[in-house]
Amino acid sequence: MKREGDMQDDRLERALDAIRNESAPAAEEEAARARVWKKLMASPEARCAGLRAMLEPYAEGRLEKACQWLLEDHLARCAACRRAFAELRGAPRVVTMPSARPSRWRQARVWAMAAGVAALLIYAGRDRIDRWMAPSGPRAVVEKAQGPAYGPENQPLAAGAPIGDGVPVRTAAGGRLLLRLADGSRVEVNERTELALIGAWSGATVQMTHGDVFVEAARQRRGTLRVQTRDTEVCVRGTVFAVSSGLNGSLVSVLEGAVEVRNAAGGRLLKPGQVAATNPALESTDLRRNLAWSTEAEKYLAVLAELSAVEKQLTRLASTPARTAPTVLAALPRDPVIYIAAPNVSGMMNEALDALNARAAQNAAFAEWWNSPDTARLRDMLADLARISPMLGEETVFTVSLMETGAAAALLAPVKPGLEEALNAELGKIRTIRGQSFVWHIAAGRLTLAPTQAHLDWALRTAGEGAATAFAREIAARYQRGAGWMAALQPGTRLRQTTGREFPLRYVFFEQRRTPAGDENEMTLGFLPGASTPAAWLDSAGSSTAAEYFSRQANIVLAGSTREPRQLYDEMVAQMTKLRPQALERLHEVERRLGIRLGDDIASSLGTDFAIGIEQAAVPVPGWLAVLEVRRPATLDASIIKVVEAINADPGTQSQNRHLSLRQETAGGRTWNTLTAEGAPVAITWTYHGGFLVAGPERALVERAIATREGGLTLVQHPEFRTLLPASTGVHPAGFLWVNVAETLRPLAAGVSSPALKAVLENRGPALVTFTGDGERIRAASRSSFASLLLDAMLASGAQSVSSPAARQARKERNVTARR
């Protein structure tokens, strides 16, 4: 017999089954669904309307108990109804801002998700998109073909043949190719080489399977030129280099410029004369041997040698009498940013062309470069200038000013009286012959020429508005003391227009002018008054005492005199704190960790004079020297000891086993300090002499520096140094830079086979640049031309790369002997 509880459970189960099995008409079910959906989508006010009708009875205590519980539960969850209830009881009304609709948030969330998916797809397919956006047409054209060279489907390649995207190109034994890429770069392909050219919006890629290439990369308008092997990638923007890839790995050699190399060991930036290899055994491979197969490398160096030989002749031709008054400055357009003034050297143009043509007749490599399509534009420009220069006044000015829509370029020049019509006709002939679209206007004895009509209209409409600016006044001041060749730049114009703020560097001037002592070149940097800039660091006059530790054979020396180091330190800390208030606390934390005070212990111990440089170009460690004026040697040495102890106590130093070792000993009546780092081959050795700290990589070099000063055979007292001093810097310049590449180039000449290059290497002279400052300006002056300094750098790098192995070994042995 079932109990009463079991019977009740049975009845409950039957009732639930009846409910589950009950079916409603479709119309009623749809109506119920619609009512529920309507209530769910209704606004909060609509859902609360029925409950708010109970508020008044609830306040008066007339609401039934069940409804009262329901309303209290709702009031606990609904802020809007609580406000309505409070207002009903007499509380002040609170007005709130409307909340954002949930539908907008949902829509924004959907769009955000879609944007994220699109960004992910674009990132995943960026390489394919980059290739899709590559320029159309062939990736390269064969300029020269020699021996067996093949393209797609083993078809022989001949001069003029186009190379398509991704098409394999190979050379067999005895085969050579010279390719010109679409961006103007030239790729020389050695025998037994296989590669393909891949185009992309970000730049072309040379994919090498194996072999050797010599690349003269053109200046890239966008992106970079890449050369890829199986284990190396090379990225460049405009330089000269070679890549070899074979069984033993890949090797990259640089002749000119800088090359970024990436491989399994990481990224590295190579400079001229340096190599990088994926196999360490290839690092010692002689660079000349790597490039011996290339005819382009020898031609490149031969052209440099010829340009170096003709450079002094062109510099002499470019020397003109100084101009004391501007001719077109009064017509300067509004908002000028660049002003380049050149004297009228109509006679020099023809002489320069004759000199270059004569060199081309004497040297086949130079003739090939001079007569190449790449140089055609330079030749045409010189020829056009030679035709119109006799009709112009004593100077020609090129300007760039800022329009509302961008930069506007224009050329301004006075026209000789009575030659306006002849000049107009000559310009028309040049435009027709060259197929160029420049425009011009001649009026009031002045020529205004521009690349487009919009630029010309701007120059004419705003003529004279730029003549009243501070930039124009600085230009006019140069004419008052005599102007030759001049280039001026005002870098902060756009920043001032857009933000109203001033750029710390106000202007930059490059000048070349004739003086009684000879031609001088000068660069001036002008800074804002009162700003903490390099101009405020230099002293107005300097001393050459620190430089007296360097001999006449020094390769590079930078010497100078600053203001008081402690004063400079305090100003820099104040400026740093002004920009970042938390920086001062971080500085104090560093001082607490090191156990010293940088201002009291370091800056206050130093004097104002210094000199650093390379006395010997030794291998593998250059023979460098550093000379600092020190007023409190004991305090400085004690501070260095504390710093070394703090570094060694640091847990990071201990975990990496990079302890510093500071050894002190007495020899020759002097106290010597030597600082070494564990695992590093370089040491720093110093002692004190005559109020200066003299430091170098080894004691022998420091002792020789002290003997140089005591013996009087110093660099600054040498006649050649004094001859190169510019007269405009006065008796006590604040500093100087000495670059004596001849000491490096002459030993290299022994290993060069080209007679022209050998002669140039043996006859290059040193260069000297002096500095002065007045708190707002830094003036650098030199009697060496800028072209000479540039050629020195290029020749040093190029000659180092092609010198013979025997010559390089001999230089190494001489350096070892000299250091001993």
C-alpha positions in Angstrom: 0.0 0.0 0.0 1.3 3.4 -1.0 1.8 6.1 1.5 0.1 9.5 1.2 3.4 11.2 0.2 4.0 8.8 -2.6 0.5 9.4 -4.0 1.1 13.1 -4.0 4.3 12.6 -5.9 2.5 10.5 -8.5 -0.1 13.2 -9.0 2.6 15.8 -9.5 4.4 13.7 -12.1 1.2 13.2 -14.0 0.4 16.9 -13.9 3.9 17.8 -15.2 3.6 15.2 -18.0 0.2 16.7 -19.0 1.8 20.1 -19.2 4.7 18.8 -21.3 2.4 17.0 -23.7 -0.1 19.8 -24.0 0.0 21.5 -27.4 -1.2 25.0 -28.1 -2.5 26.3 -31.5 0.1 27.8 -33.7 -1.6 31.2 -33.7 -1.6 31.4 -29.9 2.0 30.2 -29.7 3.1 32.9 -32.2 1.1 35.6 -30.3 2.8 34.6 -27.0 6.2 34.7 -28.6 5.5 38.2 -30.0 4.3 39.4 -26.6 7.5 38.1 -24.9 9.8 39.6 -27.5 7.9 43.0 -27.3 8.5 43.0 -23.5 12.1 42.1 -23.9 12.8 44.8 -26.4 10.9 47.5 -24.6 12.7 50.4 -23.0 13.3 50.3 -19.3 10.7 53.0 -18.8 8.1 50.8 -20.6 9.0 47.7 -18.5 8.8 49.7 -15.3 5.4 51.5 -16.1 3.3 48.8 -14.4 5.4 48.8 -11.3 5.6 52.6 -11.0 1.8 52.6 -10.7 2.3 50.9 -7.3 4.6 53.6 -6.0 1.9 55.9 -4.6 -0.1 53.1 -2.8 3.2 51.8 -1.5 4.2 55.2 -0.1 0.8 55.5 1.7 1.0 52.0 3.1 -2.0 50.8 1.1 -0.2 48.2 -1.1 -0.9 44.5 -0.6 1.8 42.4 1.0 2.6 40.3 -2.1 2.8 43.4 -4.3 4.8 45.2 -1.7 7.5 42.4 -1.8 7.5 42.5 -5.6 8.0 46.3 -5.7 10.7 46.3 -3.0 12.6 43.7 -5.0 12.4 45.8 -8.1 13.4 49.0 -6.4 16.6 47.3 -5.2 17.5 46.6 -8.8 16.2 49.7 -10.7 17.9 53.1 -10.2 15.3 54.9 -12.3 12.4 53.7 -10.2 14.2 54.6 -7.0 14.6 58.2 -8.3 10.9 58.2 -9.2 10.0 57.0 -5.7 12.3 59.6 -4.1 10.7 62.4 -6.2 7.3 61.2 -5.1 8.3 61.6 -1.5 9.5 65.2 -2.2 13.2 64.8 -2.9 14.7 67.1 -5.6 14.7 65.8 -9.2 18.1 64.6 -10.5 18.6 65.1 -14.2 21.1 62.6 -15.7 22.7 62.5 -19.1 21.1 60.0 -21.5 23.0 56.7 -21.7 24.4 55.3 -25.0 22.0 53.0 -26.7 23.0 49.4 -26.6 22.4 49.1 -30.3 25.2 51.5 -31.1 27.6 49.6 -28.9 26.7 46.4 -30.5 27.2 48.0 -34.0 30.6 49.5 -33.0 31.6 46.1 -31.6 30.7 44.4 -34.9 32.7 47.0 -36.9 35.7 46.6 -34.5 35.7 42.9 -35.0 35.5 43.3 -38.7 38.4 45.8 -38.7 40.4 43.4 -36.6 39.8 40.5 -39.0 40.7 42.7 -42.0 43.9 43.9 -40.3 44.8 40.3 -39.5 44.2 39.2 -43.1 46.3 42.2 -44.5 49.1 41.4 -42.1 49.1 37.7 -43.0 49.1 38.5 -46.7 51.4 41.6 -46.6 54.1 40.0 -48.7 51.7 38.9 -51.4 50.1 42.4 -51.4 53.5 44.0 -51.6 54.3 41.9 -54.7 50.8 42.7 -56.3 51.6 46.4 -56.0 55.0 46.1 -57.8 55.5 48.3 -60.9 54.7 46.7 -64.2 57.2 45.8 -66.8 60.4 43.8 -66.8 62.4 43.6 -63.6 65.7 44.2 -65.5 67.3 44.5 -68.9 70.6 42.9 -70.0 73.1 45.6 -70.7 76.0 43.3 -71.6 76.3 39.5 -72.1 79.5 37.6 -72.5 79.8 33.9 -72.9 77.1 31.3 -72.0 74.3 33.0 -70.1 70.7 31.6 -70.1 67.2 32.8 -69.2 63.9 31.0 -69.0 63.7 27.5 -70.6 67.5 27.6 -71.1 67.2 30.3 -73.8 70.5 32.2 -74.4 70.5 35.8 -73.2 71.8 38.7 -75.3 72.2 42.5 -74.8 68.8 44.2 -74.6 66.9 41.1 -73.4 64.2 41.8 -70.8 64.2 39.8 -67.5 60.7 39.1 -66.1 59.6 38.8 -62.5 60.8 35.6 -60.9 62.5 34.3 -64.1 65.6 32.2 -63.3 68.8 33.6 -64.8 72.1 31.6 -64.8 75.6 31.8 -66.2 77.8 28.8 -67.1 81.6 28.6 -67.0 83.0 31.7 -68.7 79.6 33.5 -68.8 79.1 37.1 -67.5 76.1 39.3 -67.4 75.6 43.0 -66.6 71.9 43.7 -65.7 70.3 47.1 -65.2 67.3 46.9 -62.8 64.1 48.9 -63.2 65.2 51.3 -60.4 68.5 52.1 -62.1 70.7 49.7 -60.1 73.4 47.7 -61.9 74.1 44.1 -61.1 77.2 42.4 -62.5 76.8 38.6 -62.5 79.8 36.3 -62.4 80.2 32.9 -64.0 78.4 29.9 -62.5 75.8 32.1 -60.9 72.0 31.5 -60.7 69.5 34.1 -59.5 66.0 35.5 -60.0 64.6 39.1 -59.7 61.5 39.7 -57.7 59.6 43.0 -57.9 57.6 44.5 -55.0 56.3 47.9 -54.0 58.9 48.0 -51.2 61.8 47.4 -53.6 63.3 44.8 -55.8 64.9 41.6 -54.5 67.8 39.7 -56.1 67.3 36.0 -55.0 70.6 34.2 -55.4 70.8 30.4 -55.5 74.6 30.4 -55.8 77.4 32.4 -57.3 78.7 36.0 -57.2 77.2 39.4 -57.9 78.6 42.9 -57.8 75.9 45.5 -57.1 75.9 49.3 -57.7 72.6 50.1 -56.0 70.9 53.3 -57.2 69.3 55.7 -54.7 65.9 54.2 -53.8 62.9 56.4 -54.1 61.0 54.1 -51.8 61.9 51.0 -49.9 65.2 49.1 -50.2 67.0 46.9 -52.7 67.6 43.4 -51.2 69.9 40.6 -52.1 68.9 37.2 -50.6 70.9 34.0 -50.4 70.0 30.8 -48.7 71.4 32.1 -45.4 71.8 35.9 -45.7 69.8 39.0 -46.6 71.4 42.3 -47.6 69.4 45.5 -47.5 70.6 48.8 -49.1 69.4 52.1 -50.4 72.2 53.2 -52.5 75.8 51.8 -52.3 78.4 49.5 -53.9 78.9 46.0 -52.6 79.4 42.4 -53.6 77.7 39.1 -52.5 79.0 35.6 -52.9 77.1 32.4 -52.0 78.4 28.9 -52.3 79.0 25.6 -50.6 80.9 27.2 -47.7 78.3 29.9 -46.9 77.7 33.5 -47.9 80.0 36.5 -47.9 79.1 40.2 -48.2 81.8 42.7 -49.1 81.3 46.5 -49.0 83.1 49.0 -51.2 81.1 52.2 -50.7 78.3 53.3 -48.3 76.6 51.3 -45.6 75.0 47.9 -46.0 72.7 46.1 -43.5 73.3 42.4 -43.3 71.0 39.9 -41.6 71.7 36.2 -41.0 71.4 33.6 -38.3 73.9 35.5 -36.1 71.6 38.6 -36.2 71.8 42.0 -37.9 75.0 44.0 -38.6 75.8 47.2 -40.4 78.9 47.0 -42.7 81.0 50.0 -43.7 83.5 50.3 -46.6 86.2 47.7 -46.5 84.3 45.4 -44.1 83.0 41.9 -44.8 80.4 39.6 -43.2 80.2 35.9 -43.6 77.9 33.1 -42.3 81.0 30.9 -42.0 83.6 32.4 -39.6 86.4 30.9 -41.8 85.4 33.3 -44.6 85.8 36.4 -42.4 89.6 36.4 -43.1 89.1 36.1 -46.9 90.9 39.0 -48.7 88.4 41.4 -50.2 90.5 42.0 -53.3 90.4 38.3 -54.0 86.6 38.4 -53.6 86.3 41.1 -56.2 89.0 40.1 -58.6 86.4 38.7 -61.1 84.6 42.0 -61.3 85.5 44.5 -64.0 83.1 47.0 -62.5 85.0 47.2 -59.1 88.3 48.2 -60.8 86.4 50.7 -63.0 84.8 52.2 -60.0 88.1 52.9 -58.3 89.6 54.2 -61.5 86.8 56.7 -61.9 87.4 57.8 -58.2 91.1 58.3 -59.0 90.4 60.5 -62.0 87.8 62.6 -60.2 90.3 63.1 -57.4 92.9 64.2 -59.9 90.6 66.7 -61.5 89.0 67.9 -58.2 91.8 70.4 -57.4 91.5 71.9 -60.9 87.7 72.3 -60.6 88.1 73.8 -57.2 90.5 76.5 -58.5 88.1 77.2 -61.4 85.1 77.6 -59.0 87.0 80.2 -57.0 85.5 83.7 -57.7 85.8 87.2 -56.2 83.5 87.8 -53.2 80.2 89.6 -53.8 79.4 92.3 -51.3 75.7 93.0 -52.2 72.8 90.6 -53.0 71.2 90.9 -56.4 67.8 89.2 -56.0 67.4 88.9 -52.2 64.8 91.7 -52.4 62.6 89.4 -54.5 62.7 86.5 -52.1 59.3 84.7 -52.0 57.2 84.3 -48.8 58.3 81.7 -46.1 61.8 80.8 -47.6 63.4 77.6 -46.2 66.4 77.2 -48.6 68.6 79.8 -50.3 71.5 78.7 -52.5 73.5 81.5 -54.2 76.2 80.6 -56.8 78.5 83.1 -58.6 78.3 83.4 -62.3 81.1 81.1 -63.5 80.3 81.2 -67.2 83.9 80.8 -68.2 84.4 78.0 -65.6 81.7 75.9 -67.2 83.5 75.5 -70.5 86.8 74.9 -68.7 85.3 72.3 -66.5 83.8 70.5 -69.5 87.1 70.7 -71.3 89.0 69.3 -68.2 86.5 66.4 -67.8 86.6 65.6 -71.6 90.4 65.6 -71.5 90.4 63.1 -68.6 87.9 60.9 -70.5 90.3 60.9 -73.5 93.2 59.7 -71.3 91.4 57.0 -69.3 89.0 54.4 -70.7 87.2 53.6 -67.4 86.6 57.3 -66.8 85.4 57.7 -70.4 82.9 54.9 -70.0 81.5 56.6 -66.9 81.6 60.2 -68.4 79.9 59.0 -71.6 77.3 56.7 -69.9 73.6 57.5 -69.9 73.7 58.0 -66.2 76.1 60.9 -66.6 74.3 62.4 -69.6 72.1 64.5 -67.4 75.1 66.1 -65.7 76.8 66.8 -69.0 73.6 68.3 -70.4 73.2 70.5 -67.3 76.7 71.8 -67.5 76.3 72.5 -71.3 73.0 74.4 -70.7 74.5 76.5 -68.0 77.5 77.3 -70.2 75.0 78.6 -72.9 72.9 80.9 -70.6 75.4 82.0 -68.0 76.9 84.8 -70.2 73.5 86.4 -70.3 73.0 86.5 -66.5 74.3 88.8 -63.8 76.9 88.0 -61.2 75.0 85.4 -59.3 72.2 82.9 -59.6 69.9 82.0 -56.6 67.9 78.8 -56.1 65.1 79.1 -53.5 62.6 76.8 -51.9 59.7 78.4 -50.0 56.5 76.9 -48.4 53.2 77.4 -50.1 49.9 76.3 -48.5 50.0 73.1 -50.5 53.7 72.3 -50.2 57.2 73.4 -51.2 57.7 75.7 -54.2 61.1 75.8 -56.0 62.3 78.7 -58.1 65.5 80.0 -59.7 66.2 83.8 -59.5 68.9 85.6 -61.4 69.6 89.1 -62.7 69.7 89.5 -66.5 72.2 91.6 -68.3 70.7 94.7 -69.9 69.7 94.2 -73.5 69.9 90.3 -73.4 66.3 89.6 -72.3 65.1 88.5 -75.7 68.2 86.4 -76.4 67.8 84.7 -73.0 64.2 84.0 -73.6 65.0 82.4 -77.0 67.8 80.3 -75.5 65.6 79.0 -72.7 63.0 78.0 -75.3 65.6 76.1 -77.3 66.8 74.2 -74.2 63.2 73.3 -73.2 62.5 71.9 -76.7 65.8 70.0 -77.0 65.7 68.5 -73.5 62.0 67.8 -73.5 61.5 69.4 -70.1 58.5 71.3 -68.9 60.0 74.2 -66.9 58.5 77.7 -67.1 60.0 81.2 -66.7 59.2 84.9 -66.6 61.6 87.7 -67.4 60.7 91.2 -66.2 62.5 94.2 -64.6 65.9 92.7 -65.4 65.3 89.6 -63.4 64.7 85.9 -64.5 62.3 83.8 -62.5 62.3 80.1 -63.5 60.3 77.3 -61.9 59.5 73.6 -62.6 55.8 74.2 -62.8 53.4 77.0 -63.4 52.0 76.9 -59.8 55.6 77.4 -58.4 56.2 80.3 -60.8 52.9 82.0 -59.9 53.8 81.7 -56.2 57.3 83.1 -56.7 55.9 86.1 -58.7 52.9 86.7 -56.4 54.8 86.7 -53.1 58.1 88.2 -54.5 59.7 90.4 -51.8 57.7 89.1 -48.9 60.5 86.9 -47.7 63.1 89.7 -47.8 61.9 91.1 -44.4 62.4 87.9 -42.4 65.1 87.2 -39.9 66.4 84.5 -42.3 66.9 87.1 -45.0 68.7 89.4 -42.6 71.2 86.6 -41.8 71.7 86.0 -45.5 72.3 89.8 -46.1 74.9 89.8 -43.3 77.0 87.2 -45.3 77.1 89.5 -48.2 78.4 92.4 -46.1 81.6 90.5 -45.3 81.9 89.0 -48.8 80.0 86.0 -50.3 81.2 83.4 -52.7 79.2 80.1 -52.9 76.5 80.0 -50.3 73.8 77.6 -49.2 71.4 78.4 -46.4 68.7 76.3 -44.7 66.0 77.3 -42.2 64.7 74.0 -40.8 62.0 75.2 -38.4 59.7 77.1 -40.7 57.1 74.3 -41.1 57.1 73.6 -37.3 56.6 77.3 -36.5 53.7 77.5 -39.0 51.8 74.4 -37.8 52.5 74.5 -34.0 53.8 78.0 -33.2 56.8 76.5 -31.5 60.4 77.3 -32.4 62.9 74.7 -33.6 66.2 74.9 -31.5 68.3 75.0 -34.7 67.3 78.3 -36.4 69.5 78.1 -39.5 72.4 76.4 -41.3 74.9 78.1 -43.6 77.5 76.6 -46.0 79.9 79.1 -47.6 82.9 79.2 -49.8 84.7 82.5 -50.3 88.0 83.9 -51.3 90.2 85.5 -48.6 93.7 87.1 -48.8 95.1 83.8 -47.5 93.2 81.7 -50.0 89.8 80.1 -50.4 88.0 79.1 -47.2 84.9 76.9 -46.6 82.7 77.6 -43.7 79.6 76.1 -42.0 77.5 78.0 -39.5 74.9 76.5 -37.1 72.6 79.1 -35.5 70.6 78.2 -32.4 67.9 79.9 -30.4 69.2 82.4 -27.8 69.3 80.9 -24.3 68.7 77.3 -25.3 70.8 74.5 -24.0 72.5 73.6 -27.3 76.0 72.6 -28.5 76.7 76.2 -29.2 76.4 76.9 -25.5 78.9 74.2 -24.6 81.8 75.6 -26.5 83.9 78.3 -25.0 84.4 81.5 -27.0 88.2 80.9 -27.2 90.2 77.7 -26.7 93.6 76.3 -25.9 95.6 73.8 -27.9 97.5 72.3 -25.0 95.6 69.0 -24.9 96.3 68.5 -28.6 100.0 68.8 -28.0 100.1 65.1 -27.0 99.4 64.1 -30.7 102.2 63.8 -33.2 102.3 65.0 -36.9 101.5 61.4 -37.9 98.1 61.3 -36.1 95.3 60.1 -38.4 92.4 61.9 -36.7 92.3 64.4 -33.8 89.3 66.2 -32.3 90.3 68.9 -29.8 88.4 71.7 -28.1 87.7 73.8 -25.1 84.3 73.9 -23.3 82.7 76.0 -20.7 83.1 74.9 -17.1 82.0 71.2 -16.9 80.2 71.7 -13.6 78.2 74.6 -15.0 77.3 72.6 -18.1 76.3 69.6 -15.9 74.0 71.8 -13.7 72.4 73.3 -16.8 71.8 69.9 -18.4 70.3 68.5 -15.2 68.0 71.6 -15.0 66.9 71.2 -18.6 66.4 67.5 -18.2 64.3 68.0 -15.0 62.2 70.7 -16.8 61.4 68.2 -19.6 60.9 65.2 -17.2 60.5 66.0 -13.5 61.1 62.3 -12.6 64.5 62.4 -14.2 66.1 64.0 -11.1 65.0 61.2 -8.8 66.3 58.6 -11.3 69.7 60.5 -11.4 69.9 60.4 -7.6 69.1 56.7 -7.6 72.0 56.1 -10.0 74.3 58.1 -7.8 73.2 56.1 -4.8 74.0 52.9 -6.6 77.4 54.1 -7.7 78.3 55.7 -4.4 79.3 59.0 -6.0 77.9 62.4 -6.9 78.3 63.1 -10.6 78.4 66.9 -10.2 80.7 67.1 -7.2 83.0 64.1 -7.9 83.2 63.9 -11.7 82.2 67.2 -13.3 83.9 69.4 -10.7 87.1 67.3 -11.1 87.4 68.0 -14.9 88.8 71.1 -16.7 87.7 72.6 -19.9 90.3 71.3 -22.5 90.2 67.9 -24.2 91.5 66.1 -27.2 90.7 62.6 -28.6 91.9 60.9 -31.7 93.7 58.0 -33.4 97.4 58.3 -33.3 98.0 55.0 -35.2 95.6 53.1 -37.5 96.8 49.8 -35.9 95.2 46.4 -36.3 93.2 45.0 -34.6 92.9 47.7 -31.9 93.5 51.3 -33.2 96.1 53.3 -31.4 93.7 55.8 -29.8 94.5 58.6 -27.4 92.3 60.6 -25.0 93.6 63.7 -23.2 91.4 65.4 -20.6 92.2 68.4 -18.3 91.8 67.2 -14.7 91.9 69.6 -11.7 91.4 67.0 -9.0 93.1 63.7 -10.0 92.7 62.0 -6.6 88.9 62.7 -6.5 88.5 61.4 -10.0 90.5 58.2 -9.3 88.5 57.6 -6.1 85.3 58.0 -8.0 86.4 55.6 -10.7 87.2 53.0 -8.0 83.8 53.4 -6.5 82.1 53.0 -9.9 84.1 49.8 -10.6 83.2 48.3 -7.2 79.5 49.2 -7.7 79.4 47.6 -11.2 81.1 44.4 -9.9 78.7 44.2 -7.0 75.7 44.4 -9.3 73.9 40.9 -9.6 73.6 41.3 -13.3 77.4 41.7 -13.7 78.0 38.7 -11.5 75.6 36.5 -13.4 77.2 37.4 -16.8 80.8 37.1 -15.5 81.7 40.5 -16.8 83.7 41.8 -13.9 85.9 44.9 -14.2 89.5 44.9 -13.0 91.3 48.1 -12.0 95.0 47.8 -11.4 97.3 50.5 -10.1 101.1 50.5 -10.2 104.1 52.9 -10.2 106.6 53.0 -12.9 109.0 55.6 -14.3 108.0 58.0 -11.5 104.3 58.0 -12.5 101.3 56.2 -11.2 99.6 54.1 -13.9 96.0 52.9 -13.8 94.7 50.1 -16.1 91.1 49.2 -16.4 90.1 45.9 -18.1 86.9 44.0 -18.6 86.7 40.2 -18.3 86.5 38.6 -21.7 87.3 41.9 -23.6 90.6 42.3 -25.5 90.7 46.1 -25.0 92.2 47.8 -21.9 92.3 51.5 -20.9 95.6 52.7 -19.4 96.0 56.2 -18.0 98.3 58.4 -16.0 98.6 62.2 -15.3 101.0 64.6 -16.8 101.0 68.4 -16.7 97.5 68.7 -15.4 96.0 66.3 -18.0 94.8 62.7 -17.9 96.4 60.9 -20.8 94.8 57.6 -21.7 95.3 55.0 -24.4 95.0 51.2 -25.0 98.5 50.5 -23.7 101.2 52.2 -21.7 103.7 52.4 -24.6 101.4 54.6 -26.6 100.7 56.9 -23.6 104.4 57.2 -22.9 105.1 58.2 -26.5 102.3 60.8 -26.3 104.0 62.4 -23.2 107.3 62.3 -24.9 105.8 64.0 -27.9 104.6 67.0 -25.8 107.9 67.2 -23.9 109.9 67.0 -27.1 108.0 69.8 -28.9 107.4 67.8 -32.1 103.6 68.1 -31.8 100.9 68.2 -34.4 99.8 71.8 -33.6 103.4 73.1 -34.0 104.0 71.5 -37.4 104.2 73.9 -40.4 101.7 71.9 -42.4 99.1 72.2 -39.6 99.7 75.9 -39.3 99.5 76.5 -43.1 96.0 74.9 -43.1 94.6 77.1 -40.3 91.8 79.4 -41.6 92.4 83.0 -41.0 88.8 83.7 -40.2 88.8 81.8 -36.9 91.3 84.1 -35.2 94.2 83.2 -32.9 92.4 81.0 -30.4 89.7 78.8 -32.0 87.5 76.9 -29.6 88.5 73.6 -31.3 89.6 71.8 -34.4 89.2 68.5 -36.3 92.3 67.1 -38.1 91.9 64.4 -40.7 95.1 63.1 -42.1 94.1 60.3 -44.5 97.4 60.5 -46.3 99.1 58.5 -43.4 96.6 55.7 -44.1 96.5 56.0 -47.9 100.2 56.0 -48.6 100.8 52.5 -47.2 97.8 51.3 -49.1 99.3 52.5 -52.4 101.9 49.7 -52.3 99.2 47.1 -52.9 97.3 48.9 -55.7 97.9 48.0 -59.3 96.3 51.0 -61.0 99.0 53.7 -61.6 96.4 56.5 -61.5 95.0 55.4 -58.2 98.5 54.8 -56.8 99.5 58.3 -57.7 96.4 59.8 -56.1 96.8 57.8 -52.9 100.4 58.9 -52.5 99.6 62.6 -53.0 96.5 63.2 -50.9 97.0 65.9 -48.3 95.5 66.4 -44.8 92.4 68.4 -43.9 91.8 70.8 -41.0 88.5 72.2 -39.7 88.4 74.7 -36.9 85.5 75.6 -34.6 84.4 78.8 -32.9 81.3 79.5 -30.8 79.5 82.5 -29.2 76.7 80.8 -27.3 74.2 81.0 -30.2 76.3 79.9 -33.2 78.9 77.4 -34.1 81.2 78.2 -37.0 83.3 75.6 -38.6 85.9 76.8 -41.1 88.4 75.0 -43.4 90.8 75.7 -46.2 90.1 72.2 -47.6 87.2 71.9 -50.0 84.2 69.8 -49.1 84.7 67.8 -52.3 88.2 67.0 -51.2 87.0 65.7 -47.8 84.4 63.5 -49.5 86.9 62.1 -51.9 89.4 61.4 -49.1 86.7 59.3 -47.4 85.8 57.4 -50.5 89.4 56.8 -51.6 90.3 55.5 -48.1 87.5 53.0 -48.1 87.9 51.9 -51.7 91.7 51.6 -51.6 91.5 49.6 -48.4 89.2 47.1 -50.1 91.4 46.4 -53.1 94.9 46.4 -51.6 96.8 43.2 -52.0 97.1 40.5 -49.3 100.9 41.0 -49.1 100.4 44.8 -48.6 97.8 44.3 -45.9 100.1 41.8 -44.1 103.0 44.2 -44.3 100.9 47.0 -42.8 99.9 44.7 -40.0 103.5 43.9 -39.2 104.5 47.6 -39.3 101.7 48.4 -36.9 102.8 45.6 -34.5 106.4 46.8 -34.6 105.4 50.4 -34.0 103.2 49.5 -31.0 106.1 47.6 -29.5 
